[in-house]
Amino acid sequence: MLTPVRKIFILTLAIALVNSFACAASLENHAASLIKYRFPHGYEIAPLDDLTQPVYSLANRLYQANGILVTDALITDYKKSTHPLVIINDFNNAMAFGAGHIIIGTDYIKTLLGKNKFTNAFDYMTVEGTISHELTHNLKNHANNMYGENELVAERGALELMAKLPEGGYGSYLVRVHRRLNRPAENNKIIKSMNTKGFISISLGTKTQPAADTIYYYSADGTKYNLNRGTEESIYMAGQIADCIARGIMLPENIAVIKNELTEIPFAGDKLLVVKHNSLPNGYIILTSLNGSANDKEKLTLAANIARDYEKRTTLKNNK
Ligand SMILES: [Zn+2]
């Protein structure tokens, strides 16, 4: 015999369960109507090829790193689940529709790449950022309003989701901003928050030419390093250094060279310059790749100088 308290408990549980299914069904219906509105004549799924395969892999990698469940079933917990990504032909955009639905067009993938195929690590990061942005819209249930403040939330979410991956962080965000910038207001706010007081300053180009154009490191002795040498590689490394400074881990003992065993992200080079720390999701964050070129020495020296300077300054500050 159930006590009245238990009866009420079971009843509440049953109501909650029915409610969550009713809510899930209404989210699903809403998503279906948005998709129907956007594609009144339906759409054509893109074939699995060299362009789409990496995008599916990137999405799965991102879901896995963030503990997002991928399912074909009705989604009852939109904060933790998604449907498999859908890639279609003849669509130059990426959109989230709620209830776990994300659609990306092959034309848009090419727009992000600025070419017809994936060729380098930064291509992968750029697309990963876009998936993260759309995924955030769904996880936060933005399906009714993809504009205004929600865009800033999605951009911040993209940064957070990617930070769970060893190549993710400020650097990959800056690379994406550098490539494709149609949200200068949101990007500017985020980049402002990346400026780690007194150490790094990052600016976002001009209105007509928005890009992560100047990234400086100010050392304690007044030396000013221009970290952005105009290449995506330098923008990435500068951003990653800024990230490690923001996390308080840009210290000499944390800098390491490891074997490049990342198969999903094709960094050119057999070694990676990383910052290792147990507070990081993967135990390390990538600063750049090393490929045996003359540039490698410069990269190592730069990272070491900044780390030593950072250590000196934080020790000084702590002893005050
Ligand atoms: Zn958006």
Residues whose N, C-alpha, C, O or C-beta is under 5 A from the ligand:
A	BS01	ZN	M146 E151 A154
